[in-house]
Each structure stands twice: as structure tokens, then as C-alpha cells.
Amino acid sequence: MDAVLGSSLPVFVFLTVLVFGGFGVLTGQTLAEGWKPISAVWAYSLLLGIGDRFLAWGLAGETLLAPWGFIVHTAAIAAITATTYRMAIARKMVNQYPWIYERFGPFHWRERTPPRG
């Protein structure tokens, strides 16, 4: 399992998913609130991945320059950040333009159909 994750399972779950995943949630919401493009999500996820790798090395003694670990951890953080970003954008579109759009699932919106009558 260590070879796949690039670190031990407890480090991955606690540090990457809980701590840096939480940072990813906050980052995704903030970027969506500022109407930033999706490319900003990838850039910030890369920075969070670097921070995650550094703390995994500093706190848990994991290998600092482990390319596979960096890729897996950053991908997990990016997935959390992008999911939160998309949910926040969908919520923002519906809340800001309720006369034009309606919710269509947690990640999407659609144009309102005019009432017939």
C-alpha cells in the first residue's frame, strides 16, 4: 500500500485527505466565490500538494522527493478542490441568477423553463 500511496495509509488519510483536503475545500469555495477560472484550482492544488509532501516529510518521516507520492497526494487534493469548486459555482449561479437558472444536480444548473399557461 505504501508503494501506491507514496506514504503510509495513516499519513495519507489524516494529512492528505483530512487536513489538506480541508484546505482544498476552503480553496475551492474561495476560488468559486471570486469567479476564478478552473485553471486556478489546478494551480492551487499543486501548491497544496507541495505543502502536503513537505509536512509528510517533516512530521511523519516520509520521503520528501517521492514523485509517485507527490502525484497521488496532489491528485487527491485536486479532486477534492475541483469537486468543491464545481459545487460552489453551481450554487452561486443559481443563487445569483434565480430568474434564469435552476439547480440540476449538485454540480450543474440549467436554464429555467418559462411557465406555460
Accessible surface in RSA format (square Angstrom, percent):
REM  Atomic radii and reference values for relative SASA: ProtOr
REM  Chains: A
REM  Algorithm: Lee & Richards
REM  Probe-radius: 1.40
REM  Slices: 20
REM RES _ NUM      All-atoms   Total-Side   Main-Chain    Non-polar    All polar
REM                ABS   REL    ABS   REL    ABS   REL    ABS   REL    ABS   REL
RES MET A   1   144.03  74.6  97.51  64.5  46.52 110.8  89.87  76.4  54.17  71.8
RES ASP A   2    87.22  61.1  81.51  81.1   5.71  13.5  31.15  73.3  56.07  55.9
RES ALA A   3    88.25  81.1  64.44  99.4  23.81  54.2  76.51 107.7  11.74  31.1
RES VAL A   4    91.77  60.4  90.29  81.7   1.48   3.6  91.77  79.7   0.00   0.0
RES LEU A   5    18.20  10.1  18.20  13.0   0.00   0.0  18.20  12.8   0.00   0.0
RES GLY A   6    16.57  20.4   0.00   N/A  16.57  20.4  10.00  27.4   6.57  14.7
RES SER A   7     2.76   2.3   0.00   0.0   2.76   6.3   2.74   5.8   0.01   0.0
RES SER A   8    32.68  27.6  31.68  42.3   0.99   2.3  26.98  57.5   5.70   8.0
RES LEU A   9    84.19  46.9  82.46  59.0   1.73   4.3  82.46  57.9   1.73   4.6
RES PRO A  10    95.54  69.6  86.40  78.8   9.14  33.2  94.38  77.9   1.16   7.2
RES VAL A  11    21.86  14.4  18.29  16.6   3.57   8.6  21.86  19.0   0.00   0.0
RES PHE A  12    28.69  14.4  28.69  17.8   0.00   0.0  28.69  17.4   0.00   0.0
RES VAL A  13    69.56  45.8  69.56  63.0   0.00   0.0  69.56  60.4   0.00   0.0
RES PHE A  14   126.76  63.4 126.76  78.5   0.00   0.0 126.76  76.9   0.00   0.0
RES LEU A  15    12.37   6.9  12.37   8.9   0.00   0.0  12.37   8.7   0.00   0.0
RES THR A  16     0.21   0.1   0.21   0.2   0.00   0.0   0.18   0.2   0.03   0.0
RES VAL A  17    55.14  36.3  50.20  45.4   4.94  11.9  50.20  43.6   4.94  13.4
RES LEU A  18   109.26  60.8  94.37  67.5  14.89  37.4  96.15  67.5  13.11  35.3
RES VAL A  19    45.12  29.7  38.10  34.5   7.02  16.9  43.60  37.9   1.52   4.1
RES PHE A  20    10.02   5.0  10.02   6.2   0.00   0.0  10.02   6.1   0.00   0.0
RES GLY A  21     2.05   2.5   0.00   N/A   2.05   2.5   2.05   5.6   0.00   0.0
RES GLY A  22    29.02  35.8   0.00   N/A  29.02  35.8  26.52  72.8   2.51   5.6
RES PHE A  23    91.56  45.8  90.07  55.8   1.49   3.9  91.12  55.2   0.44   1.3
RES GLY A  24     0.00   0.0   0.00   N/A   0.00   0.0   0.00   0.0   0.00   0.0
RES VAL A  25    53.04  34.9  53.04  48.0   0.00   0.0  53.04  46.1   0.00   0.0
RES LEU A  26   111.02  61.8 110.15  78.8   0.87   2.2 110.61  77.7   0.41   1.1
RES THR A  27    27.21  19.4  22.44  22.8   4.77  11.4  11.32  15.2  15.89  24.0
RES GLY A  28     0.00   0.0   0.00   N/A   0.00   0.0   0.00   0.0   0.00   0.0
RES GLN A  29    67.22  37.6  67.22  49.1   0.00   0.0  11.61  24.7  55.61  42.2
RES THR A  30    95.18  67.7  87.44  88.6   7.74  18.5  66.54  89.4  28.64  43.3
RES LEU A  31    12.61   7.0  12.15   8.7   0.46   1.2  12.61   8.9   0.00   0.0
RES ALA A  32     0.03   0.0   0.03   0.0   0.00   0.0   0.03   0.0   0.00   0.0
RES GLU A  33    90.54  52.0  77.21  58.4  13.33  31.7  39.93  77.2  50.61  41.3
RES GLY A  34    41.33  51.0   0.00   N/A  41.33  51.0  26.67  73.2  14.66  32.8
RES TRP A  35   111.77  44.9  87.92  42.6  23.85  56.0  77.69  41.4  34.08  55.3
RES LYS A  36   102.25  49.9 100.07  61.4   2.17   5.2  47.40  42.7  54.84  58.4
RES PRO A  37    84.63  61.7  74.36  67.8  10.27  37.3  84.63  69.9   0.00   0.0
RES ILE A  38    78.80  44.8  75.82  56.5   2.98   7.2  75.82  54.6   2.98   8.1
RES SER A  39    68.68  58.0  63.58  84.8   5.10  11.7  46.18  98.3  22.49  31.5
RES ALA A  40    18.12  16.7  12.90  19.9   5.22  11.9  18.12  25.5   0.00   0.0
RES VAL A  41     0.00   0.0   0.00   0.0   0.00   0.0   0.00   0.0   0.00   0.0
RES TRP A  42   125.52  50.4 118.86  57.5   6.66  15.6 106.40  56.7  19.12  31.0
RES ALA A  43    54.93  50.5  46.06  71.1   8.87  20.2  52.81  74.4   2.12   5.6
RES TYR A  44   103.27  48.2 102.95  58.6   0.32   0.8  54.80  41.2  48.47  59.8
RES SER A  45     1.03   0.9   1.03   1.4   0.00   0.0   1.03   2.2   0.00   0.0
RES LEU A  46    88.91  49.5  88.69  63.4   0.22   0.6  88.73  62.3   0.18   0.5
RES LEU A  47   108.25  60.3  99.98  71.5   8.27  20.8 100.26  70.4   7.99  21.5
RES LEU A  48    29.90  16.7  28.82  20.6   1.08   2.7  29.90  21.0   0.00   0.0
RES GLY A  49     0.19   0.2   0.00   N/A   0.19   0.2   0.00   0.0   0.19   0.4
RES ILE A  50    93.81  53.4  91.93  68.5   1.88   4.5  92.87  66.9   0.95   2.6
RES GLY A  51    25.03  30.9   0.00   N/A  25.03  30.9  24.58  67.5   0.44   1.0
RES ASP A  52     0.01   0.0   0.01   0.0   0.00   0.0   0.00   0.0   0.01   0.0
RES ARG A  53     9.03   3.8   9.03   4.6   0.00   0.0   9.03  12.3   0.00   0.0
RES PHE A  54   109.12  54.6 108.93  67.5   0.18   0.5 108.93  66.0   0.18   0.5
RES LEU A  55    62.23  34.7  62.23  44.5   0.00   0.0  62.23  43.7   0.00   0.0
RES ALA A  56     0.04   0.0   0.04   0.1   0.00   0.0   0.04   0.1   0.00   0.0
RES TRP A  57   113.04  45.4 107.51  52.0   5.53  13.0  82.35  43.9  30.69  49.8
RES GLY A  58    50.37  62.1   0.00   N/A  50.37  62.1  19.77  54.3  30.60  68.5
RES LEU A  59   137.23  76.4 101.45  72.6  35.78  90.0 103.55  72.7  33.68  90.6
RES ALA A  60    47.13  43.3  14.32  22.1  32.81  74.6  24.02  33.8  23.11  61.2
RES GLY A  61    66.11  81.5   0.00   N/A  66.11  81.5  31.53  86.5  34.58  77.4
RES GLU A  62    32.15  18.5  27.63  20.9   4.52  10.8   3.79   7.3  28.37  23.2
RES THR A  63    90.91  64.7  80.88  82.0  10.03  23.9  51.14  68.7  39.76  60.1
RES LEU A  64    61.53  34.3  56.03  40.1   5.50  13.8  56.03  39.4   5.50  14.8
RES LEU A  65   155.88  86.8 135.15  96.7  20.73  52.1 140.50  98.7  15.38  41.4
RES ALA A  66    19.80  18.2  15.88  24.5   3.91   8.9  18.83  26.5   0.96   2.5
RES PRO A  67    99.98  72.9  91.95  83.8   8.03  29.2  99.81  82.4   0.18   1.1
RES TRP A  68   136.74  54.9 134.57  65.1   2.17   5.1 132.61  70.7   4.13   6.7
RES GLY A  69     0.20   0.2   0.00   N/A   0.20   0.2   0.00   0.0   0.20   0.4
RES PHE A  70    54.61  27.3  54.50  33.8   0.11   0.3  54.61  33.1   0.00   0.0
RES ILE A  71    96.19  54.7  92.16  68.7   4.03   9.7  94.99  68.4   1.20   3.2
RES VAL A  72    29.94  19.7  26.27  23.8   3.67   8.8  28.59  24.8   1.35   3.7
RES HIS A  73     0.26   0.1   0.26   0.2   0.00   0.0   0.26   0.3   0.00   0.0
RES THR A  74    18.37  13.1  18.37  18.6   0.00   0.0  18.35  24.6   0.03   0.0
RES ALA A  75    58.34  53.6  46.16  71.2  12.18  27.7  53.43  75.2   4.92  13.0
RES ALA A  76    24.25  22.3  14.35  22.1   9.90  22.5  23.06  32.5   1.19   3.2
RES ILE A  77     0.04   0.0   0.04   0.0   0.00   0.0   0.04   0.0   0.00   0.0
RES ALA A  78    14.15  13.0  14.15  21.8   0.00   0.0  14.15  19.9   0.00   0.0
RES ALA A  79    58.03  53.4  47.78  73.7  10.25  23.3  56.75  79.9   1.28   3.4
RES ILE A  80    47.52  27.0  43.31  32.3   4.20  10.1  47.22  34.0   0.30   0.8
RES THR A  81     0.00   0.0   0.00   0.0   0.00   0.0   0.00   0.0   0.00   0.0
RES ALA A  82    19.39  17.8  17.72  27.3   1.67   3.8  17.96  25.3   1.43   3.8
RES THR A  83    61.28  43.6  56.18  57.0   5.10  12.2  36.38  48.9  24.90  37.6
RES THR A  84    18.37  13.1  16.85  17.1   1.51   3.6   9.39  12.6   8.98  13.6
RES TYR A  85    18.25   8.5  18.25  10.4   0.00   0.0   8.21   6.2  10.04  12.4
RES ARG A  86    87.68  36.8  87.68  44.7   0.00   0.0  31.21  42.7  56.47  34.2
RES MET A  87    78.49  40.6  77.82  51.5   0.67   1.6  63.86  54.3  14.64  19.4
RES ALA A  88     1.10   1.0   0.57   0.9   0.53   1.2   0.57   0.8   0.53   1.4
RES ILE A  89    17.62  10.0  17.62  13.1   0.00   0.0  17.62  12.7   0.00   0.0
RES ALA A  90     0.00   0.0   0.00   0.0   0.00   0.0   0.00   0.0   0.00   0.0
RES ARG A  91    94.07  39.5  93.92  47.9   0.15   0.4  40.60  55.5  53.47  32.4
RES LYS A  92    34.75  17.0  30.55  18.7   4.20  10.0   9.90   8.9  24.85  26.5
RES MET A  93    26.53  13.7  26.53  17.6   0.00   0.0  19.89  16.9   6.63   8.8
RES VAL A  94    23.34  15.4  22.88  20.7   0.46   1.1  22.88  19.9   0.46   1.3
RES ASN A  95   103.84  71.6  79.79  77.1  24.05  57.9  28.63  68.9  75.21  72.7
RES GLN A  96    81.22  45.4  64.79  47.4  16.43  39.1  29.66  63.1  51.56  39.1
RES TYR A  97    67.71  31.6  67.71  38.5   0.00   0.0  35.30  26.5  32.40  39.9
RES PRO A  98    62.55  45.6  59.58  54.3   2.97  10.8  59.93  49.5   2.63  16.3
RES TRP A  99   173.73  69.7 146.47  70.9  27.26  64.0 139.25  74.2  34.48  55.9
RES ILE A 100    65.57  37.3  61.05  45.5   4.51  10.9  64.28  46.3   1.28   3.5
RES TYR A 101    47.11  22.0  47.11  26.8   0.00   0.0   9.44   7.1  37.67  46.4
RES GLU A 102    39.48  22.7  38.69  29.3   0.79   1.9   9.81  19.0  29.67  24.2
RES ARG A 103    98.11  41.2  81.04  41.3  17.07  40.6  47.40  64.8  50.71  30.7
RES PHE A 104   105.74  52.9  99.89  61.9   5.86  15.2 103.59  62.8   2.15   6.1
RES GLY A 105    42.09  51.9   0.00   N/A  42.09  51.9  29.86  81.9  12.23  27.4
RES PRO A 106    72.45  52.8  68.30  62.3   4.16  15.1  71.98  59.4   0.47   2.9
RES PHE A 107    71.53  35.8  71.53  44.3   0.00   0.0  71.53  43.4   0.00   0.0
RES HIS A 108    91.99  50.3  91.88  63.9   0.11   0.3  58.21  60.0  33.78  39.3
RES TRP A 109    62.82  25.2  44.39  21.5  18.43  43.3  32.40  17.3  30.42  49.4
RES ARG A 110   114.78  48.2 108.66  55.4   6.13  14.6  42.37  57.9  72.41  43.9
RES GLU A 111   124.60  71.5 114.52  86.6  10.09  24.0  29.87  57.8  94.74  77.3
RES ARG A 112   112.51  47.2  96.35  49.1  16.16  38.5  27.01  36.9  85.50  51.8
RES THR A 113   110.52  78.6  95.95  97.3  14.57  34.7  68.01  91.4  42.51  64.3
RES PRO A 114   109.62  79.9  96.60  88.1  13.02  47.3 102.75  84.8   6.87  42.7
RES PRO A 115   132.35  96.5 101.99  93.0  30.36 110.4 112.55  92.9  19.80 123.1
RES ARG A 116   238.20 100.0 200.77 102.3  37.43  89.1  79.71 108.9 158.49  96.1
RES GLY A 117   127.07 156.7   0.00   N/A 127.07 156.7  67.37 184.9  59.70 133.7
END  Absolute sums over single chains surface
CHAIN  1 A     7185.8       6120.4       1065.4       5271.8       1914.0
END  Absolute sums over all chains
TOTAL          7185.8       6120.4       1065.4       5271.8       1914.0
